[in-house]
Amino acid sequence: MRKPALTSTASYQALETHAIEAEDWHLRALFAADPQRFERMSVEAAGLFLDYSKNRVDGRTLELLAALARERGVEQQRDAMFAGEKINNTENRAVLHAALRAPIDTRLVVDGQDVIAEVHAVLARMKAFTDAVRNGDWLGHTGKPITDIVNIGIGGSDLGPKMACLALRPFAHPRLAMHFVSNVDGHDIDAALSRVDPQTTLFIIASKTFTTAETMMNAQTARQWFLQQAPEEALPKHFVAVSTNEQAVSRFGIDTANMFPFWDWVGGRYSVWSAIGLPVALCVGFGYFSDFLAGAHAMDVHFRSAPVEQNMPMLLGLIGFWNREFIGCPSVSIAPYHQDLNRFPAYLQQLEMESNGKRVTRDGDLADTETCPVIWGECGTNGQHAYFQMLHQGTDITPIDFIAALRPAHDLYNHHAALLANCFAQSEAFMKGKTADEVRKDLQEQGLSLAEIERLTPHKTFPGNRPSNTILMDYLNPATLGALIALYEHKTFVQGVLWDVNSFDQWGVELGKVLAKQVEAELTGETNPGQHDSSTNGLIERARAAV
C-alpha cells in the first residue's frame, strides 16, 4: 500500500496550523514563561544527556510531532528494521547495522542466516588478529613488529574508522600510528607512503567487492610501492582485506585467512561496527572496541523501548524535522566542543545526507516537502572564529548541535573550563540574542554620542531565537562515542521515515562514477573526446594538453 503524501496527513496539517501560531514565539519568552523548561525538555540515555529546551517548541509542538511519528509509522518501521525485515526496498535488503553490536546471546535469523552468530564469529577473528598485532606477535617480513597501520578505503570505509580513531586518541596503542587514505588524488597516498617503513607497515584494504575504483587504485599503488622494497611472498605479512571477494583478494596477494567479511545488509555509512572497524580495534584494542559496540547497543535498547516523548533519537529527529519543515532551516551545523571529535561533522555529513538526501519517496513519487538539510560544522572554538558570525546575524536560521564532554582526557582544567564556558555561552547567546535597547544601554554606558549610538545599534543587535541542542557526556570514551554515533544513526532513520525516503540506498553516487570511467579513458588517450557537451570536452582537452 502506498503511503499518503506527507502534507496530506492530519498530523502534518495540524503542525502547519500550529506553526502559524508559533511564528511570533521567541525563546526568551518561552523560558521566562516556564521556569521548569530545562528539566522538562531534557532526556538522558546510554551515557548521553540531551538538552533540547533551546528549540522553538512547546509542549503542544511535541505532542503534534509525536502524533506525526505515530501516523507515519516510525515505531513500526523501527521494529521492522530490528526484526530484519527488508526495509531497504530498492535493493531488497534488510538493514541490520544494529545487529553488529548486539550481544552474543541475542538471536536473529534472516533468510536462514543466524546473523548474530556470524557477526560474533567475525568479531572473534578480529580479536585474535588485533591482539596479535598489538602484542607484537604479528611480525613483518623482516621480523620487526608493526608500527604503522594504513587503512585504504573510501566513504564509510574511511570516514567511520578515521573519525573513531581520532576521537579515541587517548586510548590508542602507543606503538601504532594510524594513517588513512581515501582520495584517488595521488597526493593522499603519496603523503601516507612517505611517512611509513615497508618493513613495519600493515595495509588494510577495505572494499566489500574489492572493485571500488578509488580504493583499488590506491591499493595497487601501495602494493607496487611495497614490492619495490620487498619480495612478493612478503605481501601476506603486510596486507589484509575487509572484503567478501575471495578470488580478487587472493589475486592481489592477500591470504584469504586474513580477509574479514561483512554483509550486504550493512551500508557503508553504517559499517564502522563491522570488520570495517578493524582499524579502530587495532588502534584502541578489542576490549575498548567491545565497549564501543556496547555503547551503541545501549542506545539501540533505548531507541527500541522508550516512548516517543522520552526517546532521545526520536526527539532529536522530530525537532530537526520541525526546524526543517516549519521554521525553514536549510542546514544544520554540528559543533563538537572537543578537539578529538574534529571529524565528527564530516562523518555526519555522509550519514545524514547520503541517507536522506533524496527527492523521491520509497514508492518513487516526488517528495512533497523539503527533505534532508545540509549538514556541516567544525570544532568549537574554531568555528566561533570562522562562521558563527553568520549563525548569529545571517539571514538564514541554522540550528546548531553543541556536543561536549564534562570531563577532559587531560589535566589542563583551565583549558576545559574555557572550552565549556564558550560552549554554554554560545548556546545562550543564540537563544537570547541582544535587543536594540540592550545595545543602546551598553553604548550609553561607554559614553558614545547619541548619533554614534544610533549608527552602531543595528550592527550590534542580535535577533537571537536561534534553535540549538546540547548533547553532553561525562567524558568521551569508547562507550559514549558508540552511543553518540548510534543516536545520530537513529535520528537519521526517524527523519527518513517521516519523509518516506529510503535511507539505506545511495543511487545518487553512481552516475558520476559511471561517467568518470569514460572521461578517464579520454584523458589517458585510450579513446578520443567528443561525446560530451562543449564545456566537458574543453576541460578534457585542456587536461590532455597539460600532460
N, C-alpha and C positions, 0 to 999 in steps of 0.2 A: 504494500500500500504506500502510495506517495505521501510524503509528509506535507501538510499545508504550508504555504508560504509564510515566512516568519511574521511579516507585517499584518497578516490576516488573522493571527491568533488573538484570542480575547485578552490574554495577559500582556502581549506586546502593546495592544491598543490602550489598555489601562495604563501602561507605563508611559505611553505618548501623552495621555491626558495629564498624568501626574507630572511629567517633565515640564509642561507648560506652567503648572503651579510652582515648580521648583526654580523657574528661571531667575527669580529675584532673590533667591537664597544667598546668603553669604556665610561662610564658615564661622566667622566671628560671632555672628548672631546665633548660629546653631550651638556653638559651645556655651555662649552666655545663657541660652535658654535651658541647658541641660548640664548641670554640674557633674553628672554621672556618665557623661557621654563616652569618655575614655574607657571606663570599666565595662560599659555595655557594648562597646564596639571594639572589642579585642578578643582574641582567642589564642589558646596555647595548644600545641600538639607536637609530638615527636621531637621534643627539644627545641622547638621554634616558638616564637611569640609574634603574633601579627596584630599591629595596631592599625585599624582601618578607619579610625574616627575622623581623620582629616580628609575625608571624601564628602562630596556634596550629596549626601544621602541622609535620610531619616529612617525611623522605624517603618513607615509606610513604604518607602522605597524598597527596603529589604524584603518586606512581605511580598511585594509585587514581583521582585526579582526571583524570590523562591518559588512563587506561583508559576512564573515563566519556565524555570528549570523543570518543574514537575510536568508542565504541559508539553514541553519539548522532549520529555523522556530522558533527562540526563541520568537519573538514577538507574533506569532500566538499561540504558546503554553502558553505563559503568559496570553493572552486574554482568552484562553480556560480554564485555571485554575481559573481565576477570575469569569468566567461565570458559573462555577460549572460543567463543563464537566468532565467526569470520566477519568482523565488523569493518575490515578493510575491503569494501565491496568492489572496488575497481580491480583489485588484484586477487580477490577471493582468498584472503588470508586472515588468520587470527592475528591478534595484537597482544603479545604476551611479554612485553618487557618487564612487567611486574613479576612474572614467574621467575625471572633471572635472580631475583633477590628473595624468593620465598624460602622458608626453612625446609630442611631435607625431609621432614615428616609430613609435608604437605603433599596432597595427591591431586594431579590434574592430568587427565588423559584427553588428548586432542588427536583426532584421526588415527586412533590406535597407538599413539605415541605417548609414553609416560614422560611428560615434559619435565617434571621436577627431577626425576631420576637422571635424565640425560643432562640436565643443567648441572647437577651436582657431580656427575662423572667428569664433565669438563673442568669444573672448579677443582676437583681433586688433582687432575693433571696439571692445572695451573699452579696449584700449591707446590707440588713436587718440583716443578721446573723453577719457579721463582725462588723456592728455598735453596735449590742447588746453586743458582746464580748468585744470590745474596750471601750464601755461606762460603763462597769461593770454591765450591766443589765442581762447578761448571767452568772449565778452562778453555781458553783459546787454543789455537793450533800450535802455539809455541810454549804452552804450559803455563801461561800467565792468566790470572783471574780477570774477569770482565770489569772494566771501569766505566764504559760508556754504552748507553742504550740509544739507538737511533730508530725511532718509530716512523715508518713511511706509510702514510695513508692520506686520505682527504675527506672533507666533510665530517660526518660523525666519527669516522675512523681517526680523526686528528683532533677535532675541537674538544670532544669529551675527555679523552686521556690527557691532552695537554693542559686543559683547564684544571682538571683534578690534580695533576701532579704539581702544578704551580700553587694551587690552593692548599695543598697538604705539605708544602715545603718543610715545615718544622718536623715532620715525621719521616723525611726522606733518609735513605741509606747514605751514610757519609762517603762511601767509596764510589757510588754510582751517579754519574752525571746523565741527565735525561736530555735528549735532543729530539726535535720533531720536524719532519719535512713533509710538506703537503703541496706546495705550489709547484706547478710544472715549470715555472720560471727557474732557469738553471742557477740563478743567484742563490736560491734557497738551499739546494743540496750542495752546491759548491761551498757555501759558508759552513754547513754542518760537517762536511768531509774534512775541511781544513782544520777542524778542532779535535779530530779523533785519530787514534792509532789503530790500524787494522789488526794488530795483534791482540788488542784488548777491547774491541768493539763488537757489540751484538746488534744486528739489524732485525727489526720486526717488520715484516711486510704484511700490511693489513688490507686485504681486499677479498670480499666474500667469493667472488668468481675468479679472482686472480687475473682479471682482464681490465680493471679500471684504468683508463688511459693515462691519467696523470701519475697514479701510483706506480704503474708498471714501468713507465718511462724513468721515473726516479729510482725504482728498484733495479732496473738494468744498469743505470749509471753507477749505482752503488756497487753492484756486482762487478762491473768492469774495473772500477777503482780498486776493489779488493783484490781481484785476480792479477792486477799489475804488481802486487806486492806479496801474494801468497799463492800456493798451489790450489788447483780446483778441488782436490779432495779435502781441503780445509773449509770449504763452504758450509757444510752442516754444523760446524762448531760456531759459526758466526752469523748464520741466517736462520730465522724461524718464521713461520707464517701463521696468520689468523685468516683462515680461508676454509672453503669446502671443496675446492677443486684439486683433488689429489694428483691428477695427472700433470696439471700445469705446475703445481708446487714441486713435484718430483723433477720435472724437466728443468726447472730453474736451478736445481742442485740442493734443494732443502729436503732433509729427511722427513718423510711424512709422519714419523713418530713425534716430530716437533711441529706439527700442524695442529692448531687449536681451532675447532669448528664453532660456528654459531648457526642460526637458523633463519629461514625466510620470514618467520613471524617476528623478527627483530628488525625494526627500521634503523637505519644508520644513526639518526639523531637520538635514538633511544637505546643505543647499544653499549654505552660505557660500562654497564653492569655485566656484560658478557665477556668473552675472550678478547674483545676489543679493548677491554680494560686491563689487558696484560701489562702494559707499561706502568699502570697505577700500582698493580700488585708488586711489580718489581721495585718500584720506587719506595713504597711505604711498607711492604711486607704483606704476606697473605692475611695475617691477623688483623691488621688495620683495614685491609681490603674487605674482610668479612664484616668489620664494623661499618664500613661504608655501605655495604649491602643491607645490613640490619637497620641502619638509619632510614634508608629508603623504604624498607618494608614497614617500619613503624608508621611512616606517612601513608603507605598503602592501606594499612589497617584502619587508620583514622579516616581516610577518604571513603572507605567502604562502609564504615559503621556509623559515623557521626551524622546527625540530621543536617539538612541543608543549612539551617540557620546557625549551626555551630561548627560547620565543616570548613576548615581553612582553605583548601583548594577551591571549593565551591564559592566561598565568599570572594576570594581573590579573582576568580573568573567572572562572577556575576557583576562585581563592581567595575571590573575592567570593561565588561560589555556595556554597562550603563554609561561609563565615560566615553566610550567609542560611539555608541548609537545615539545618546540623548544629550550629551554635552558637546559632542562633535570634536573629539580629540583625535587627531590623525596619527599620533605617535605616543609611545611610552618610553620614558628614559629610566634606565637602570643605573642606580648609583650605589655601588657597594663601597662602604666606608671601611675597606680592608684591602690593603695592597695585594695580598695573596689571592684575592678574587678578581684580579685585573682582567682575566679573560672570560669572566662570567657573563658580561653583557654580550660578547661575541657568541658565546655558547647559546644564549637565549635567542639571539637573532635567528640562528638556524632552527632551534627548537620551535619557536612560535611562527616565524614567517614561512618556513618550508612546510610546516604542518597546516596552517590556516590561511596562508596567502593564496586563496582560491576564489575564483569568480563564478563557479557553478556549484550547485548543491550535489548531494550524493546521487540524486536522480538525474543529474545532467541539466537541470534548469538554471537559468541565470539567477544568481543571488539577488534578492530584492532589497538588500541593505548593504552598507559598507561592511567589509569583513576585517581581517587582521590589520591592526595598526602597525606602523613601523616601530621596531624595537632597536634602541640604541643607547649608548651610555659610556661611562668612564668612571674610574675610581674617584671617590671623593678623597682628598680635597682638590685634586687636579681638575675635575670637572667644573668646580666653582670658578676657577680662573680661566675657563675656556668657553663654556656655553651657558652657564647659569644666568648670565645677563638676559639671554633670550627667554629662558624659562620664567624669569621674574617679570619681565616687561615686554616680551614679544607679543605679537598679535595672535599666535596660536596658543591654546591651552594644552600643555603637555603634562600629564600625570607623571609622578616620579615614584619609583620604588626605592626607598632607602633600606640598605641592608648593613647590619653592624653586629659585631661581637662585643659582649660586655667586658670580656677579659681578653687581653692580648696574649700572644705566644712569646712575648719578650718582657723584660723588666724595666722598660723605659716608660714609666707610668705617666710622666708629664706629657709625652707624645700622645698616649692613648686618651688622656683626658681632653687634650686639644682636639683630637680626632672626633670623639663623641660629642664634644661641645659644638663643633661645626655641623655634625650630622643632625643633632636635635634642633639646633638653632635654625638651620636652613629649612627644615620641615615646618617649624613655627613661622618663619618668615613667609614661606609660600602660602601658608594658611591665612595669616593675619594681614600681610601687606602693610602699607603705610599710607594713611589718608593724606589728602592735601592739607587739612587742618593740622595734622601732626607735623607735617613737613614745615608749614609756616611757623609753628611754635618753635621748632628746633632752630630755624634760621633766625627768628627774632632773638632767641637767646644767644646766638652767635654775634648779634649786633649788626646784621646786614640791613641795608636800607630797604624801604618798602618796595621800591622799584626792582631792586635786585632779588628780593624775596619772590615777587610775582613772576620774575623772569625764570627763576630756578625751580619754582614749585612743580610745574608739570614734569620736569626731568627727574625729580627726586620722589615722585609719587609712585607707589607700588599698588596695583589693584588687589593683590592677594587673591584669596578664593581659589587657589590652585591646588588640585587634589594631590594627595600622596598617601602611600602606605609606608609603614616602617616595620621591617622584619628584624627581630633580634634573636640572637642565640647566646648561650653562656660564653662559649668560645668556639672557634672554628676548628673542628676536628673531623675525622672521617665520618662519624655518625651524623653530625649536624650537616655536613656537606651533602651526604646522601639524602637526608630529609629535605634539604633545600632544593636539590635538583628534582626530586620526586614531586615536591609541591608545585613547581612550575610545569612539570610534565602534566600533572592532573589539571592544573589551571587551563593549560592549552586544550586538553581534552574537553573540559566543560564548555569552553567557548566554541570549539568545533561542533559540538552537539547543538548548541544554541543556534549557530549559523547554518547547521545541517550541511557542513562540508566534511569530506573525508580527510581527517587529519593525518592519515598514515600512508598516503601516496605522494609523489612529487614529480608529476609528469612535466612540469614546467622546467625541470632541469635538463630534459632530454634534447629539446630542439637545437639549442646552441651547440651541444656536444656532437650531434649528427652533422650539422653544417661545418663544424670545425674540422672534421676529418677531410672534407672536400677542400676546404681552404688550405689546410696543411699540405695536401698533395700539390696544390698550385704554388704554394710558397717554396716548396723544395724542388720544383721543376718536374715532378712526376707527370703532371698534366698542365695544360695551358689555361690561364684565367680567361674569363669571358662569359661565364654563365650567371653573372650576378648583376646587380644594379651598378650604375656608374661610380657611386661612392666606394662600394666594396672593391670593385675592380681597380679603382685608382689607388686605394690603400695597398692592395696586394702588389701592384706594380712598383709603388714606392719602396715597399719592403724588399722586393726582389732586387731592385736596383742598388739597395744599400749593402747587399751581401758581397 
